[in-house]
Amino acid sequence: MANHKSALKRVRQTAKRTERNRFYKTRIKNITRAIHEAVEAGDKEKAMEAFKVANKKFHSFVSKGILKKNTAARKVSRLNKLVKSLSEAA
């Protein structure tokens, strides 16, 4: 266990950041899962709605400093490609 006052503060900070990161990581996974499920089901409407939510959320995560700009752009691009493939298949 930590012996110094500063080390105790670091333990508290780490716990807080870990909890916050776990929350956002889970949100990102759930958002992308919604799109994947809609695409697998072949539901274009639902996939488009889920993509709009994903696009908005990922860019808000960038402004909060959760994701880097290029990471969000890459994820959105791949999800968009997935949704577009659904419309091309029909």
C-alpha positions in Angstrom: 0.0 0.0 0.0 1.1 3.6 -0.5 3.0 5.3 2.2 3.1 8.9 1.1 0.4 11.4 0.9 1.1 12.0 -2.8 1.1 8.2 -3.4 -2.3 7.9 -1.8 -3.6 10.7 -4.0 -2.3 8.8 -7.0 -4.2 5.7 -5.9 -7.4 7.6 -5.7 -6.8 9.2 -9.1 -6.1 5.9 -10.7 -9.2 4.4 -9.3 -11.3 7.3 -10.6 -9.8 7.2 -14.0 -10.1 3.4 -14.3 -13.8 3.6 -13.5 -14.3 6.4 -16.0 -12.4 4.6 -18.8 -14.3 1.4 -18.2 -17.6 3.3 -18.6 -16.6 4.9 -21.9 -15.1 1.7 -23.2 -18.3 -0.1 -22.5 -20.4 2.7 -24.2 -18.2 2.5 -27.3 -18.6 -1.3 -27.5 -22.4 -1.1 -27.0 -22.8 1.6 -29.7 -20.8 -0.4 -32.2 -22.6 -3.6 -31.2 -26.0 -2.0 -32.0 -24.8 -1.3 -35.6 -23.4 -4.8 -36.1 -26.6 -6.4 -34.8 -28.8 -4.2 -37.1 -26.6 -5.1 -40.1 -26.7 -8.8 -39.3 -30.5 -8.6 -39.1 -30.6 -6.7 -42.4 -32.5 -3.8 -40.9 -31.3 -0.7 -42.9 -33.4 1.8 -40.9 -32.2 0.6 -37.6 -28.6 0.5 -38.8 -28.8 4.1 -40.1 -30.3 5.3 -36.8 -27.6 3.5 -34.8 -24.9 5.0 -37.1 -26.2 8.5 -36.5 -25.9 7.9 -32.7 -22.5 6.5 -33.1 -21.2 9.3 -35.2 -22.5 11.9 -32.7 -21.2 10.1 -29.6 -17.8 9.3 -31.0 -17.2 12.9 -31.9 -18.4 14.1 -28.5 -15.9 11.6 -26.9 -13.2 13.4 -29.0 -14.2 16.7 -27.5 -14.1 15.2 -24.0 -10.7 13.8 -24.6 -11.8 10.1 -24.4 -10.9 9.2 -28.0 -8.3 10.7 -30.2 -9.6 12.4 -33.4 -8.2 9.9 -35.8 -9.4 7.0 -33.7 -12.9 8.3 -33.8 -12.7 9.0 -37.5 -11.4 5.5 -38.2 -14.2 3.8 -36.2 -16.9 6.0 -37.8 -15.5 5.3 -41.2 -15.5 1.5 -40.7 -19.0 1.6 -39.3 -20.2 3.7 -42.2 -18.6 1.3 -44.7 -20.5 -1.6 -42.9 -23.8 0.3 -43.1 -23.2 1.2 -46.8 -22.6 -2.5 -47.6 -26.1 -3.2 -46.3 -27.6 -0.8 -48.8 -25.5 -2.1 -51.7 -26.4 -5.7 -50.9 -30.1 -4.9 -51.3 
